[in-house]
Amino acid sequence: MDDAILTTRTLSFLDPKAEPREVDLTIFKPVQNEYSQWKVAYILGPPFWPKVRYGSSDNIPVAFIYALWVVSAYLRGTQHYAHLHWQGNIDCGLPDSAFRPASWVPPEITPPEPNPGDLEVFSSSTVSYPDEVGAISTLPFTVFMPKQSEDGRWKCGVTFGSSLSSSIYYGVGEDFIEAFLDAAAMARVIYDSQLPAGWKPAEGTGCDYLPFKVGRSYYLDERSAR
Amino acid sequence: MKKSFLGLLMILLFGLDPAHAQGGEVSILPAQSEPSAEFLHLYSSSAEDDTVANTTNGSRAPGHIGDMSDEEKERRREVCDREKEYCDDWCGKTKGGSACWQECMKKYIACLKAIPSRPIPDPDY
């Protein structure tokens, strides 16, 4: 695989003659510009327009999620939109924005696993939380590079605390993208569950930019600014 | 008609309705007093059902906006791309930071989603 490529996904659709066709979505590794803004670019293969577009943010996971959001918004405006899917998912397993319903129930969190200490880091950032006396502290938040397991499924680890020693929670999926989104959504649930009741992090210092999960679909919460 | 078009334009460009705009709602994005002529053209045509879509080769393809050619859709997307680049650049130069870039991204997605889709008919299974 080209060194510049982060991952790929193959989408399926039926052409007007009901012939099954496939199209490759290629996501490139994040690059940073002169303003310290991260950009994650993507391109779709034929029959889609051959143009590189990107998602951008000051934070790598957000730039990646935004790139997927751009793909979703782009596909919506194409004539093939109604016939596209990924593994039967008509949203192609890509995030869109939505209001999180009041009836939404967080997905169950899988128990954490010991940190092997040698996982490749995808991104490092921090989140804020109130310490015992109510002062605001920051905690490292690490997303590890999704990897394919021996059983063919993908796993993406996240941890709050030391990237070398803190326990790791794994998101799983059928490819890099799904495992990443699963881990990101789980990280948001874990973070929210650890906060004291009624306490909210300052804008941009929590995990509200991460998606929430409904079934096998992922959404960016319209209520949060992201 | 003109007023409703301006309202639509303001919402598409700035996420504001005209009342908010006149009321001085503070935005972290640049106050563009004059939207680009290209944007004005794009959104004035999309406000009409019986519009005529321009194509990149200069011909005019008659029909509803949903009949827009792939070339025309791509031209509109490129307008979205340029507005996004302008917005990002402004945020970078003014050190607007995370919230500013985030707002650019939201406007960009709204711009892309405004491009209509008329799906090809269901295949004859």
Interface residues (C-beta under 8 A of the other chain):
Chain A: L14 D15 P16 K17 A18 N33 E34 Y35 Q37 W49 K51 R53 G55 S56 S57 D58 N59 Y66 W69 V70 A73 Y74 R76 G77 T78 Q79 H80 Y81 A82 H83 S97 E203 G204 Y209 A225 R226
Chain B: D70 K73 E74 R77 E78 D81 D88 C91 G92 K93 G97 S98 A99 W101 Q102 C104 M105 Y108 I109 L112 K113 I115 P116 S117 R118 P119 I120 P121 D122 P123 D124 Y125
